[in-house]
Amino acid sequence: MSYFSGKTVLVTGATGLVGSRLVNELMAIENVQVIALSRNEQKIKTVFIEHLKKSEFSYIAQDISEPLNLGKRVVDIIFHAASPISRDMFITAPVSIINPNIFGTINLLELLHKQEVESGKRGRMLLFSSMAVYGDYSDTDFVHTESDTARAYTLNHRNAPYSEAKRLLEVIATSYVKQYNTDVVIARPSSIYGDAPIHPQTPFFEFVDLALGGKDITIQSSSIPRTDLIHVDDVLSGLFKIIQYGESGQAYNLSSNGDLGNYAAVDEIAEIIASIAGVNVHYPISKAVTHAPGKKLDNSKLKSLGWEPQIGLYDGIKRTLEIERNRMEK
């Protein structure tokens, strides 16, 4: 991909679901210097063992909430993907969710601003926001465009630390664009699924781990909203479109908008996983599962850049299980 050739690219959250795939995709492009940043050095060495001795690869093991020192290195592109998504952390460690989003974003924006002032080199950042900026579910199924940000979670909601952090980092980023002409584009991914070297704590990966271990899946809820799902491969192609062609200061929904069957609730996802893996789904609840109103993200703005989702839900889950099974057997 010629756009990245000759460039230095920093990826934060490099050991995560999307970050790890970004690093590997970039390392496959000729003449790209990749800097992978993650808090845990052992995870970096485990996930990127095949790259550790390559001259094109380097890493930084630190919390992005802390000031970042790249020495004399100048970055052309930053993918800021660092953000914990563990469900337990939403309740037990909300500050640890807020800090990498807010302070991490400021640190990187300051890095780009200082770099341009001192060296004249203008870098570009793609900032990972979230569908959480659109707030809670409405009373009916709803399709959000990028301007539909008036609805938010209540401040005492368990998701508020994450969603408010994502909303604020967008405000911070666009403020740097307005005041300093910093070059930032924003992606708002919907619910991402796919294979990952280290599994985040999400229902999808819990179901995958159970199914590949030959264990049945249990659904405890009785009212479950459907959500807009997107396979990580489609996320990668969308990110590359946004970083190359996105307008500075603009946000882009990175979503399926329900295309190719990618609009489902966790019980429906569990049923697909179970059917492919040959296990069962149990519902030890007093009433049958119903599907509460959900939300989709309108992706027409991203499609205008020449992007289309390619992977349907069933095929994406099947692909994930095959890759994860192969990984377990190695």
N, C-alpha and C positions, 0 to 999 in steps of 0.2 A: 504494500500500500504506500504509494509514493508520498502521500501527505506527511507521513511520519518519518520518512527517510532523512537522516542527518539530524534528527531532533533528540533532545533529552526529555524523557517523560517521567514524571513522578506520579506514582499510584499510592494513595493512602488507603488504609483498610485492605492491604494487599493480600491477606490470607483469607478474606471473606469469599462468599459465593461469587460475587461479581468481580471483586478486586483480583482474585487469583486467576480468573479467566482472562481479565484484561492483561495482566502481566504476561501470561503465556501467549496470548495473541500478539502482543507487541514484540515479544522475544522472537517470534517467528518471522518478523519483518526485518529485512536486511538494513543494516546501518542505523539502528535505533539504540540509544542508551536508555536503559530502564532502571529507575530507582524505586524499589519496593519498600514501603513503610508500613510497619505493623508494630504493635506493642510488644509482642512476644517473639523473641529471637529464635527460640526453639521451633515455634510454628513456622517461621520464615524458612528455616533450614530444612524442615520436614516437607513443606509444601513445594519449595523451589529447589529441591536437592539437585535436579538436573541442570539448573542454571548457575549454581554457586561458583563454579570455576570459570565461567564465561566472562570475558572482558566487558561485554555489553551490559552485564548485570551487576548491580550493587544494591545494598539494602541498608535501611536505618531501622533500628529497633528502639522505638520510643513512643510515648503517648503523644499524639498530635496536639493535645491540649497544652503541651509545654512548648516553649519557643523552639523553632526549628532552625538549625544551622547547617547549611549546605556547603559551607566553606566558600571556595571560589567557583563552585559549579553554578551554572546558569541553566534554568529550566525553560523549556519552550512550551510544555503542556503539563497541566496537572489534572488528574482525575481524583477528586476528593470523595472517596467512597467510605471513609472511616465513620462508622456509626453502629454502636451495639444494637441488636434487635432481639435480644433474649427476653422472653415474656416475664421471667422472674425478675429481671433487672427493672422492668417497668414499675414494679412494686417495691423491691428491696433496695435498688440502687439508681434512683432516677437522676441523681446528680451526675453519675457516671455515663448516663445517656446524653445529658445536656452538654457537658463539657466538650467532648470531641466535636460535637456539631457546631457549637457557638465559638468556643475559643480556637478550635481547630480551623474553622473557616476564617476567623480574623487573622490567625497566624499566617495562613497561606495567602490571603489577600495582601497582608502587609509585606510578605516576601515578594510578591509580584510587583507591588508598588515601589518598594525600595530598589528592587532589581532594575526596574525601568529608569528610575531617577539616577541611579549610580552608573549603570552600564548602557542605558539606552535600549536594552533588550526587552521587548514587550512579550510576555508570555500570555497564554490563554488557559483558563481554568474551566473545567466542567464540574459543576457542583451537583452532588446527588441530594435531591430533595425527596419527596415522598407523596403518595396519594393521601397520606395522613393530613396534608394541609387542607384538604377539603372537609375535614371534620367528620362528625357522626353521620350515621345513616339517616336518611329522611324516611317519611312514612310510605314512600313508594320507591320503586327502582328509579335511579337517577343517573343521567350521563353528564359528567362534569367537563366543561371546557376549561381552558387555563385561566379564565377570568372568574370562575366560580369559587372565590376564596372567602366569601362573607360568612360562611357557616363554620364554626369551630367547636371542638369538644369543650364541655364545661371544664373549668379550671381544676375541679376535684376528680375528674375522670382519670382512670388508670393510664390512658394513652396520652394525657395532656403533656407530660414532660417531653415525649418524643415529638408529638405533632406541633407543639408550640416552638420547640427548638428548630424544627424544619421550617416553620413559617418565618421565624426570626432570622435564620441564616439566609433566607431568600431576601429579606429586607436589607440585611447587612450587605449582601453581595451587590444588589442593585444600587445601594447607596454608594458603594465604591465605584460602580460604573458611572454614576451621575457626577460624583465629586472629583474623581481622579482618572476617569476614562479607563479604568481597569477592564480588561477583556474577560468577561465571565458569561457563560451560558449555563442554564439550569435544566436538569432532567428530573421529571417527576415520575419515577417508575410505579407501576401498579404492583400487584403481588407476584414476586419472582419465584419461579421454581426451576429445578434442574439439578444436575449432579454437582457436587462440591467436595473438595478434599477434606474439609473440616465442616461437619454439619452444624449449622446454627440451630438454636432451640426454637423450632417452629413446628406446628402440627404436621406439615408436609414431611419433614425429615423424621419426625417421630414415627409416622406411619410407614415410611420407607424402611427405617431400621427394624421395626416390628415385623414387617412383611418379609424382608430378606432373612430375618432370623427364624422364619417359619411360624411366627406367632400371629394370632388373630388381632384385629384392631377393634377397639371399643370406642364408641361415640357416646359421650355423656350428656350432650346438650339436646334440647328438644326444639329450639328455635334458632336457626343458623342462617345468616345472610350469605347470599352468593357474592362473589368478588371477581374483579377483573384480573385474570391471570396472564402471565407472559413468561415464556421459556427464556432461560438465560442466554441462549444463542441469539434469540431475537433482540434481547437487551443489548448484547454486544454490538450487533449491526446497527441498532438505533443510536447507541452512544457514539459510534464512529461517524454517523451522519450528523449528529448534533455538533460534535467537536469541529467538524470540517465546515459545515454549512449553516449552523445555527447563528442567529443574530444576537450580538452581545446584549446582555441585560434581559433576554427573553427566556421564558420557561417553556418546556415542551413535555407534554404528557407522553411517556414511554410505556405504551399499553397495547393490548390487543383490541380493546373496545368490545370484547366478547367474541371477536372473529375466531373462526376455526374451532369453535366449541370451548374457547377459553373464558367461560363464565360459569363458575361452579362454586358450591359450598363445600365445606370440609368433609361432610359425609359423602358427597358425590365423588370427591377426590379419593377418599378412602376406599370407596367401592371400586374405582378403577384400579388403584394400586393392588387391592386384594384380588381382583379378578385376574390380573396379570401374574401376580406372585403365587396364586393358588392357596390363599388363606381366606378367612371369613371376617365379616364385620358384624359386631354385636351392638345392640341398642338397649342397654339395661335402664331405660327411662320409662316414665309412666305413660307417656303419650308418643305418638309417632312424630318423627322429625318433620318440622315445617320449615319453609324457607322465608326468612324475614326479608324485607326490602334490602337490596344491595346497591352497589354503585359501580358504574363503568367510567372509564376515562376516554373522552373523545380524543382520537389520535390523528385527526385530520391535519393539524398543524405540522406534526412530524411527517406525515405522509407527503405533505407539500415539498419536503426536502428530498423526496424520492425513495422513501422507505416503506416497506410493507412487512407485517409479521408473516412468518412462513410456517410455523410449527403449531399443529393442533394439539389439544390437551391430551388425548389418548396417546398419540405418537410421542409427545414430549415426555409423558410419564413412563412409557415403555422404554424409551431411550435412556432415561434416568436410571431405571431399575437395572438395565443391562450394564451400564457403565459402573454403577455402584456394586453390582454383583461381581464384576470383573475385578474391581478394586479390592474387594474383600478377599478374593481368592488368591491374590498375589502374595 
